[in-house]
Amino acid sequence: MRELLNARAYTCIERKALLSQEFRNLSATAKVFYFYLKCMYNGQNNGMITLPYVDMAGAVGCSDRGAVARAVHQLEANGWIEITHIKGFHRGANVYKLTFRHESAK
């Protein structure tokens, strides 16, 4: 994860999604989590994206497991992500899929 974040790459979100009311309604933690998920997306691994809690622990607003759990629930409930495999604490990281429902590019 650290190598990915340190690489000369970028993660984008369409302006219409960024300025949408749906995005504005997300908590700060949900926004950070979403950007981290998008950072893990390589164009071929949608539905197979993992993001362990330990990788989120240093991110602003993501040091509390409860806050991260609420962020994931909020993203899922509002159609930003889907959980493709639920694993959880001591069983590994959940596996996620970006829905791109709020963006036109897939």
Secondary structure, DSSP 4 states (H G I P E B T S, - for coil): -HHHHHSS------HHHHTSHHHHTS-HHHHHHHHHHHHH--SS-TT-EE--HHHHTTSTT-SSHHHHHHHHHHHHHTTSEEEEE--BTTTB--EEEE--TTSS--
